[in-house]
Amino acid sequence: MTLLNVKIDKYFIRDLLILLIGVGLYVLSVQLFVIPNRLASNGVAGFSVLMDFVFGINPAITFLLVNIPLFIFGRKYLSSREILLSIPGAAAMSIWMIIFEAAGVTGIQFSNIIFAGFFDGILSGVAAGLVVISEGTFGGTLLLGRILEEKWSFKVDRVLFSGDVIVLSLSLLTYLTLPNFAVTLLSCYLFSKMTLIVGRSDYRQGLLRRLTSFFPLLQFEAQSIKEREGR
């Protein structure tokens, strides 16, 4: 079976399931950590919240209006398979939100919001990494990052973080308090890095090589300490 010249086989279904799980975890992170602790969301989701606050535009409408040109632009540079996977990925954002609201997922409110930012950055980054593994996207800045990576070899994490900084700066000027801005910025940085760690094997291998290069130095320092203590 084929759809838009894409073979719908067990590998496509596998990647679609990974994609849907990743999107679900991303939305869960927003429900658990972002909303109850009054943080800003990242990317197009954050921009949608901003447009709702400033102009009263339904976030779903903003999300749709931003994603339509991105999908048209992406069709030129991404494969049909990536685009075909990204369509249900974008739709799943709203579906998962409805599911979690129906299930009564209310979130966790921390006395120190830095914990909310930390956990959101880790969980949402793992979620986006799974989406990258599936070779699809959930639209927004992740789709833009894939386009720029494919066309001009931009690093996905830099595109994600740059987009987040722009959205957060606009949010700071309108409704976001300075402490929440700082914590959300931390969350966005962790999100961008975790996306690469989970989603890109070459990045993981490079990170492991850099960490391993410190081991001889650490062993030397430990030996020096033992020698000084022996004296």
N, C-alpha and C positions, 0 to 999 in steps of 0.2 A: 504494500500500500504506500502511495506517495501523496504528499500534499504540498503544493507550491514547489514541486520538484525536489522535495525533501523526503527521504525514505523514512517511513514511520515503522521502526523495528524495535527490538527489545532494548537496544542501546539508547534510542531516542526516548523511550518510555522511562528507562532508568534515569537519564539526565533530567527529564521532566519532573520525576519524583524528587530528585535531589534539589532541583530548583524550588519546588513548592515547599519543601521542608525548610530550605534556607529563607525563603520569603516569610514563612510562618514564624521562624525564630526572630527575624528582624522586627516584625510587627509585635511579637510578644515582648521584645525588649522595650519598644516604645510604650506598650501598655504597662509593663512592670516598673520601669525606671524613669522614663521621660515625663509622661503625663502627671503622675502623682507628685513628682518633685519639681514641677514647673520649669523643666529644662526645655531648650529649643531642640527640635529634631534637625537632622542634617539633610543636606541636598534639597531636592524638589519638595520632599515632605515638609521640611522646615520653611521653604518658600511659600508653600500652600497655607501653612499656619499664619505666616506673616501677612499674606494677602487677605486672609479671613479677618485678621485683627484690624488691619488698616482700612480695607475697603468693604468688608463684609461679604466677600466672595466665597462661596462654598469651596472647601479644599479639594473636593473631588473634581470640580470644574477646572480649577487651576492645574491640578495634576494632569488632567486630560489635555488641556490646551498646551501645556509645556511639552508633554510627551509626543503629541502628534507630529510637530516638526522634527523632533529628535528621531522618531521612527522613520520618517521620510528621508532625513539626512543619512541615517544609519543604513537604510536599504541600499545605498550607493556603495558603502564601504564594507559592510559586514555580510557574512554569508546568509543565504536563505534560512539555514538551520538556526543560526543565532537569532535572527529576527523572529522566526516561528516560535522559538522557545521564549523569547522576550515578551510576546503578546500575552500568553497566560501568566507570565511572571508579573507583569504590570497589573493585570486583572486580579491576581491573587492577593495583592496588597489590600484591596477593599474587602475581599471575601474573608480573609483571615481576621480583619478588624471586626467584621460583623460576627464571626464565630466567637472571638474572645469576649466581645461585649455580651453576646447571648449566654456565654458560659459564666459570666460574672467575674471575669478577671479584672480586679480593681487595682492591682499594683502594690508596690512596697514603698512606703514613705520613710526616708532616712532622716535622722536628726542632723546628720552632717551630709550635705548634698554631694560632697566629693565622692562618696561611695556610690551614689547613684550614677554619676558620670563614669566612674571606673567600670562598674558592672555593665552599663549600657554600651560603652565602647568595646568591651571584650565580647559580649554576646552578639551585638549587632555586627561586629567585624567578623566573627565566626560565621554568622548567617550569610553575610555578603560573600565571604570566601567560598561557601558552599554553592552560592549562585554562580560564582566565577568558574568553579569546577564543572558545573553543568553546561558551561559555554552559552548560557543565556544571561539575561539581566532582568531587573524589575523596573526598567525604565529609569528616568531621571539622570542623576550625575553618574551612576554606574554605567548606563548606556552611553552617555557622552564620553566617559573614560575609555570604554572599549573602542569607540569610534576613533578617538584621538590616539589611542595606543596602536590601532591598526594602520591608521593613515600617516601619522607623524612620529610614531614610537614614543609617545608620552608615557610616563609611568602612571598606572592607574591610581596609586595611592596619592600622588601629587595632584591629580585632577580632582579626586574626591575631596582632599583637604582644602584645596584652593576654592572649590565651589562652596564648601561649608563655611570658610572664612568670610566670603562675600555675603552669604545669607545671614550669618550670625552678626556681622557688622550692621546690616540693615535692621535686624531684629533688636540690636542694642539701641539703635536710634529711635525705636518706636515703643517697644514694650518690655524688652528683656532687661533685667537688672544686671549690674556689673558682676556680682558673684556668680549668678547663674550663667552669664556669658562665659566666664573663665572656666567653669566646670564643664559646660557644653563644649568649649574649645578642646579641653582635655579629652573628652569623650570622642570627639571627631578625629583627633590625632590617633587615639588608640584604635578607633574604627578603621581608619585608612591602613594602618600597619597590620592589624589582624586580618584584614581582607587579603593582603599580599601573603602573609605567613600561611594562611589556610589555603588560599586559592592558587598560589604560584609555587610549584615545586622548585624552580630554579632560585627563587628568592629564599626559600627555606634552606636550600643547600648552601647558598652563599652566606646566610646568617649563621649556620652551623660551622662553616669554615672559619668565619671571623671569631666565633666564640671559642673554637678549638685552638685558634692561634694564641689565645691568652693562657691556655693551660700550662705550657712550659714556664711562663713567667710566674704564674701562681705557685707552681711546684718549687721554683727557685726561691721565692719569698718565704714559703713554708719551711724550706730547708735552712734558710738563713736564720729564721726565728729560733729553730731548734738548736742551731749551733750557738747562738747568743745565749740561750737559756742554759746550754750545757756548760758555758763558761762561768 
